[in-house]
Amino acid sequence: MNISEKHLKIDLMPKWEGFGEPHRYKIAYGGRGSGKSWTIATLLVLESLQTPGFRVLCAREIQKSIQDSVLQLLADTIDRLGVSDCFEVQKTQILGKNGSRFLFLGLQSNITKVKSLEGLNRVWVEEAEAVTQSSWETLIPTIRQPGSEIWVSFNPNDELDDTFQRFVVNPQKDSYVTKVNYSDNPFFPDELEKERVYLKSINTDLYNHVWEGEVLSNRDGSYYAKYVNNNQVLPMAVEPGIPVSTYWDIGVADSTAIWFVQTIGREIRVVHSYENSGEGIQHYINYVYDWRDKQHATFGAHFAPHDIRVRSYSTGKSRLETARSLGLVFRVTPNIGVQDGIDAARQLIPRCWFNSSDDGCADGLRALNRYRKEFDERRGTYKSHPLHDWSSHYADAFRYFAVNHREVNKHMSRPAVASTDWAVLG
C-alpha cells in the first residue's frame, strides 16, 4: 500500500488539541504515566505520512548512543499504526518512502552539527528538563524553516530549571502549553497504578513530583540544595591579575565538567562552569585557554580526579601524560571516599559566591541544586549513594574542588616551623 493510500487519523484528548493546531512551540509537561512520549510519537509519524519530505529532529540534552533516543519508540509506533511498509527503520535514522526523515541527536555533544542542519519541519526535544540554557539558545535560532515547530516534552524537576522557566513560567509567544498527568491517559496501566498508590501512601511530596508533575517541593535526598542561598548568586567579573584555578571531572566515554574558581583573600568566587561530552582532552584544553584569553585571566593550578593516572590500553599513556604533552599540567586530587568529599563540599558551598552573568556558572549551579540520592521506589526510601544523572559530572567536579581546597587549607594551617629540636652551633 502506498503512503498516499493511508488515511489515518486519531482523536486527540482535550489537553492535546493544541498539538493539532499550528504553533511555534508546543509544550507537554507533567508526571509519569501521562502518555506524553507515546502521543507525540504518534502525531509525528502521522505528520510524516501526510507530508512528503517532512524532516524531524528528535533531540535530547545527552545522547551517548542511539539506544538513548526515541528511535525505538517511533519504530514501535510505526508498527502499531500498521504503516511499516511506508518506512525504513535504520540503525541511526528512520526514512519514509515519501522522502520524510527522522534524525536523532544529543544537543550537548552535537551542537555544531545541530547548527548545520537545514530544512527541519519539527524538532522534538524529549526529557527536556535536562536541556541547558546554552543548548536552547543555540537550537532555537537554528529551527527557521517556514512553519517549523519546536515540540517539548518533559517531567519537571526544579522550578529554576531553564526549560521550566522558558516554556512554563514565562512561555514564548505563539506557544501551546499543556500539563498532562496519569489521570489524562485513558490507557494508564494497572501496573503503574499500583506504584502510584504506593508512593502516595508513603511520601506525599515525592508523589506530587513524580505522578502529578509538580516541581520538587522539598529538598529530601538533595546533597547540596539547602546549602546554596540565592544571596550567593550575583553577577561578577573575573578580576585581572588574580589566578583562576580549574577543577575537572574527566569522562572517558562520558561528560567532562570543569569549574573555574578565583580566590580573593577569604572570598571564593566561582566565576564559570563548562560541560561537554563526546570530545577528547584536546577540546577541553583548548576551551580553558580560549576562556582565559577572552577573560584576560591568569591561571593558577588545574586539578583532576585521581584516576587521571590510569593508563589507556590503546596508547599506553595516562590522560595525565596526554594533557601534559598538550600543554596543561594537572595536580591530582587525593583519592578519598565519595561521602567524605560530599561533606567537604557541603562545608565549602556556603562560603562561595556564584557568577550569575551570561558567561557564568548557571548550568553548574543548577546541577548542584539537582544532585541527589537515588530513590528506591519499592521501599519508598532514598538509597545511600548518589543518583547518576546529568547533574553528576558537575557535582563530582565540585567535590574535587572542595577536597583540594580542604587539603590546601590543611597545609596552610600547619606551623611554619616543623620541628622544635634546635641545634646550637658553636
N, C-alpha and C positions, 0 to 999 in steps of 0.2 A: 504493500500500500504506500503510495506517495505521501509526502508531507501535506500537499495541498488537499488530500482527501481526508485528513484528520480534522475532525470537528469536535474538539474537546473544550469543555468549559466547566468551571466549578462555581458553586455558590459560596460567596465569601460571608463569613460570620460578620456581624455588625462592626466589631472592633477592627476588622481588616478591610473594610470597604474603601478606605482611603488609598490602599495599595492598588486598587483598580482604577485610580484617577491619576492624572499627570501632576506630579510634584517633584521638585528638585531633590528634596530629602524625604525619605520615608523611614521612620524610626519605629522599631518594635522592641520594647524592653519589658522586663518583668521576671517572674520567678520560674522555677523549674517546672517542667511538665506542661508548659503552655502551648507547645507545638510551633514555636516561632520558626525554628530552622526548617521544619517539615513544610510549613505553609509557604515560606519564601522560596524554598527549592521548587515546590510545585508551580508557583507563579512564574518563576524564571524559565522553567522548562517549557511551559505553555507559551510564554512570550517568544522564546527562541523558535518554537514550532511555527508560529504565525508570522515571523519577521525574517525573511531571508537576509543573511549576512549579519545577524544580531550577535554582538560581541559582549561577553560578560566577564568581568574580572572578579574572582572570588578571593578576597584578601583577609588576612588577619595580621596581628602585630608580629607574631613569631610563628614561622612555619619551617621547622627543621627538616621535614620530609613531606612528601605528598600525602602520607598517612595522617598528617595533622590537619589536612584540608577537608573541605566538604565534597571532594570528588566522589567518594563512595556514597554519600547521601544523595547526590544528584543522580548517580548511576542507579541506585535503588528506586529513586523517584521515577526515572525513565521507565524502568521495568514495571513499576506499579501502575503507571498510566498506560501501559501497553504500547509504547512507542519506541521500543528498542530498535526496530527496523529503520528508524529515522535518524539514529545517532551511531557514532563510533566512539566507544569509551576506550581511550588510550591510557597509558600509564601516567601521563602528566597533564592531559587535557581531554576535553570532550568536544568532538566535532559533529555538527549537524550536517545532514546531506543537502540542506539548503544554504550552506555556507556559514551557518551560525557556529559560534565557538565559545567554550568556557575555558578560561585561564585561571591559574592558581598561584598566588604569590604571598610570601611573608613581607610585610612592609618594612620591618626593621632592617633586614639584610638585603633587600632588593629595591631600595628606594630610588636608586639611579635608573634601574630598569623600569620601574613604575613611571618615572618621568618621561620615558621614551615611548610609552605605549600610546597608540593613536586609535581613534575611531571607536572608543568604548561607549556602548549604549547604557550599560548598567555596571555599577560596582556594588557588590555585596560584601560588606565588612562584618564578618561573624566574630563572636566573642570580643566585641568592640570595647568592652570595659577596659581592656589592657592596652588599647591604642593610645600612644602618647600625643601630646600637643604637636611635637615636631613632625610626626608622621601624618597627622591630619593636615597640617599646614603645607606639607609637600604634596599629598594626594589630591586634595580638593581642587586646586587650580589645574591639575592635570586632566581632570574629567571635564572636557569642554566641548564635546560633540553636541550639536543642536538636539535638544530633547533628552539629553543624558540625565540619568538619575543616580543618586547615591542611596543605597539601602543599608540600614544599620540595624543589627540585632545584638542584644546583649542582656546579661543579668547584672544589674548594677551592684557595685561594691561600695566604694567610698563616695560620699557626696561631693568631694572635691576633685574626683577624677575628671580629667578633661572631657571625656566623652559625655559624661552625665551633665556637666556644666554646659557644654557646647550644644547639645541636642535636646535636653530635657528642661534644665533650669532656664537657659536662655536660647530657645530654639531659633534656628536660622530662618530667614524669610523663605516662604514657599515650602514649609515643612508640614508633613503629616506625622504626628507623634501619637502612638497608641501604647498603652500599658496593658499587657496580656498576661494572665496567670493560668494556673491549672484549671480554675473554675470556668475559663473561657474555652477550654478544649473539650469538645464532645467525645473525643476518643481517649481521654485520660485513662490510663490502665490501672487495673486493680492493684498490681504490684507496687506502683508508685503511691497509690492511696494509702497503703499500709505504712510506708515510710513517712509519708506526710503526717499522718495521725500520730505516729510515734514521736516524731520530732516536736510536734506541737505540745505533746504531753510532758516533755522534759526541758524544753528551752524555748520560751516564747520569743525572745529577741532573735535568736538564730532562725527560728521557724519563719518569722516575718521577713527575714532577709532571703532565705533560701526559697520559700514557697510563695510568698506574697510580693516578692520583687522590691522590697524596701532596702534603702541603703543601710549599711551597717550602723545600728543604733547604739551599740556598745562596743567596748574595746576588749571584750573577752577574747583571750587567745592571742592578742596582739603583743608583740615583743616591745615595740617602741612607741606606739601611737600616743600613749599618755605622757611620754617624756618630751614630746615636741609641743612647744607653746607657740601660738600664732605670732606672739610678740617677737619671737626669734627670727621671723621670716620677713626680710625687708630688702629693698634694692641696695646694691652696693657695687663699688668699682674695685678692681684689682689695684692695690697700692703699688706704685712703681718702686723698684729697689728692694722690696721685701720678698724673700724667696717663697715660692709656691711649691709645696710638696704634693706628690700624687700617690694614691693608694689604689691598687689594682686587684680585681678578681679576674683571673685569666682563664677563659674557657678554651678547651681543645676543640670539641665538636659542639660548643655551647656559646652562650653570650659572654662577652668581656665587658666589665663595668669599671669605671675609673672615677674617683673623687679628687678634686683639686682643692687644696686647703692652704690657707695663708694664716700664719700665727703672728699676731702683733701684740707683743707683751703677753698678757694673760688672756687676750681676746682671740678666740679661734673662729676664723671666718671660712665657711665652706662656700667657695666662690663659684664652683662649676661642677657639673657631673656629665658623664658621657657613657653611653652603652651602645653596643652594636653586636651583631653575630654574623657568622659566615665569612669572617675576614681573618687574614693572617696577622702575625705580630707586627709586620711592617706597617700595616694600615694604622694601627693604634699609635705606633711611634710617630708616624707622620702627623697624626691628628694632634698629639700633645704638643709637638713642636710648632705646628701651624697655629694652634691656640696661643702658645707662648708669644709668637711673633705678632699675632693680631692684638693681643692684650698688652704688648710691650712689657711682658713679665720676665721675671728671673726664676729659674727653677732651683729648688732645694734638692731634696732626696726623692727617689722613686722607690716605692715599697711594693713587693709582690708576695703572693702566698708561698708557703714553704714548699709546695710541690713543684715549683718552677725549676727545681734542681733535677727533676726526673728526666731521664734521657729518652729521646724518641727512638723507637726500634728502626725507623726508616733512615734517620740521619746519623744516629749515634750521638747527637748533641742534645743538650738540655735547652729549654726555652731561655734559661738564664744566659747561657753561652750565645744563643742566637741573638737575643736582644743586645748583648754587649757588642757583638760583631756589627750590629746595625746602629750602634752609637748611643745606646741607652743602658746605663749601669743600674741594676736593681739592688736594693738591700732586701734581704729575705726576712719575712715575718716569722717570729717564733711559732713553733707548732704547739699550740695549746688546745684544749677542748673547746667545742663549739659553745657550750653553755658559759664557760669562763669568758670567752670572747663577747658573748651577748651581754654578760654582766658589765664588762668593761665599756661596751657601747652605751648601755643604759646610764652609766655614770658620766660619760662624756657628752651625750646629746644635750643635756640642759645647759652646758657651757658653750655650745656652738651657736653661731649666727649663720643663717642660710640665705643665700642670694636669691631674691625673687625676680631679678631682672630677666629680660628675654633670653640672655645668654647665661643664665644662672643654673640652678640645680632643681628646677621644679619636678622633673621626672624622677630624679633620685630621691627627693623628699617624699614624693608620692609612694615610692616603693618602700621607704622606711615606715610610713604610716600603714601600709598594706601588710607588711611582713608579719606572719603569724604562725601559730602552731597548727599542725594538721588536725583535722576534726575526724573523730571516729563516729560516724553516723549510727552504727549499730549499737554502740554503747552510750551514745549521747554525751561523750566527753572529749576533751582535747587530748591529743597524744603528747608525749614529752619531747617531740622533735619538731623542727620547722617543716612547714609545707613547702615543697619545692615548686615554685611557680615563677611567673615573670618578675616578681619582686626580689627573688633570692639573690641575684647577682649583685645588685646594688647593696643589699643588706650584708652580703658576705664581704664586699669590698670595704664597707663602713666598719665592719667588725675588725678587719685587718688594720684599719686606721686607728681604732680605739686601742687595740693591743699594742701597736707600735708607739702610740702616744704614751701609754702607761709605762712601757719599757724605758722610753727616753726620760720620763719624769723620775723613774727609779734611779737611773744613773745620775741625773742632775741633783737628786736629793742626798746622794752619798757625801760624806765629809771630804773636803779637799785633801786632807792628809789621811792616807790609807792605813798608816801604822804609827804607833807612838813609841816604837822601840828605837830610841835615839842612840847613836854612837858619838862619843865625844872625841874629836880628833885633837891630838896634842902633839 
